[in-house]
């Protein structure tokens, strides 16, 4: 993914739910989360974003953490999703599909679903009419 500031903000916005999703699979230590997110195709713009995020998630009661000293390894702080974290992840997942479909239909209108095409054929439209220059009807009313 590119370094566009808008994409950076978008990644930052979904990073929390992605961390919760990984922790929902199993507990992980910080560096393991960093590696898993980086391996997911560029979700991370910086390794340094994960630890402050984990602190915010912990402060919000969505994750807990504890130090574990496993045989033959150095002690690591493992993160666990809480019941509240699972509820928030469940809510995010429920809304994500609809949200992603809306964004898809705006960015790529020619690949809109047949349902969206049918609403346009019946004359229904959620967006204001546009002229040949892409200007809406409101543009003309304001004398611009």
C-alpha positions in Angstrom: 0.0 0.0 0.0 1.1 3.5 -0.7 2.2 6.3 1.6 -0.8 8.5 0.9 -1.8 10.3 4.1 -5.4 9.2 3.6 -4.5 5.6 3.4 -2.3 6.0 6.5 -5.3 7.3 8.4 -7.5 4.5 7.1 -5.0 1.8 8.2 -4.8 3.5 11.6 -8.6 3.4 11.9 -8.8 -0.3 11.3 -5.7 -1.4 13.2 -7.5 -1.7 16.5 -10.1 -4.1 15.2 -7.4 -6.1 13.4 -5.5 -6.4 16.7 -8.6 -7.5 18.4 -9.2 -10.1 15.7 -5.7 -11.5 16.0 -6.1 -11.7 19.8 -9.5 -13.4 19.4 -7.6 -16.3 17.6 -5.1 -16.6 20.5 -3.1 -14.5 22.9 0.1 -12.9 21.4 3.0 -10.9 22.6 3.7 -7.4 21.2 6.3 -8.2 18.6 4.3 -11.2 17.4 1.4 -8.8 16.8 3.7 -6.4 14.9 4.9 -9.3 12.7 1.5 -10.7 12.0 0.1 -7.2 11.1 3.1 -6.5 8.9 2.7 -9.9 7.2 -1.0 -9.1 6.4 0.1 -6.8 3.5 1.0 -3.5 4.9 -1.4 -2.7 7.7 1.5 -1.2 9.6 3.0 2.1 8.6 5.3 1.9 11.6 6.2 -0.7 14.2 5.8 2.0 16.8 2.1 2.3 16.3 1.2 -1.0 17.9 2.4 -0.5 21.5 0.5 2.8 22.1 -2.5 1.1 20.5 -2.2 -1.9 22.9 -2.0 0.6 25.8 -5.2 2.3 24.6 -7.0 -1.0 24.1 -5.9 -2.1 27.6 -7.0 1.3 29.1 -10.4 0.9 27.4 -10.8 -2.6 28.9 -10.7 -4.4 25.5 -7.5 -6.3 26.2 -5.6 -7.4 29.2 -1.9 -8.3 29.5 0.4 -10.3 31.7 4.0 -11.2 31.7 4.8 -14.8 31.0 8.2 -16.5 31.4 8.2 -19.6 29.3 11.0 -22.1 29.7 14.0 -21.3 27.6 12.7 -17.9 26.6 12.8 -14.4 28.0 9.7 -13.0 29.7 7.2 -11.5 27.4 4.1 -9.5 27.9 1.2 -11.4 26.3 -2.1 -9.7 25.4 -5.5 -11.3 25.7 -8.9 -10.0 24.4 -11.5 -9.4 27.0 -15.3 -10.1 26.8 -15.8 -6.4 26.1 -13.2 -6.6 23.4 -15.0 -9.5 21.8 -18.2 -7.6 21.9 -16.6 -4.6 20.2 -15.0 -6.8 17.6 -18.3 -8.5 16.9 -20.0 -5.1 16.4 -17.2 -3.9 14.1 -17.4 -7.1 12.0 -21.2 -6.6 11.7 -20.8 -3.1 10.3 -17.7 -3.7 8.2 -19.3 -5.5 5.4 -21.9 -2.8 4.8 -19.4 -0.1 5.2 -17.0 -1.7 2.7 -19.8 -2.2 0.2 -20.7 1.5 0.4 -17.1 2.6 -0.1 -16.8 0.1 -3.0 -20.0 1.5 -4.7 -18.7 5.0 -4.4 -15.2 4.4 -5.6 -16.1 1.9 -8.3 -19.7 2.7 -9.4 -19.5 0.6 -12.6 -19.0 -2.5 -10.4 -22.1 -1.7 -8.3 -24.3 -4.6 -7.3 -27.4 -5.3 -9.4 -29.6 -4.1 -6.5 -28.0 -0.7 -6.8 -28.5 -0.7 -10.6 -32.2 -1.5 -10.1 -32.8 1.4 -7.8 -31.4 3.8 -10.4 -33.6 2.3 -13.1 -36.7 3.0 -11.0 -35.7 6.6 -10.7 -34.6 6.4 -7.0 -31.4 8.0 -6.2 -29.6 8.9 -3.0 -27.4 11.5 -4.6 -28.3 14.8 -6.1 -28.5 15.2 -9.9 -25.3 16.2 -11.7 -24.9 18.1 -14.9 -22.4 17.3 -17.6 -19.7 19.0 -15.7 -20.3 17.1 -12.5 -22.0 20.0 -10.8 -25.1 19.4 -8.7 -28.4 21.2 -8.9 -27.5 23.2 -5.8 -24.6 24.7 -7.6 -26.9 26.4 -10.1 -29.3 27.7 -7.3 -26.4 29.5 -5.6 -25.5 31.3 -8.8 -22.0 29.8 -9.0 
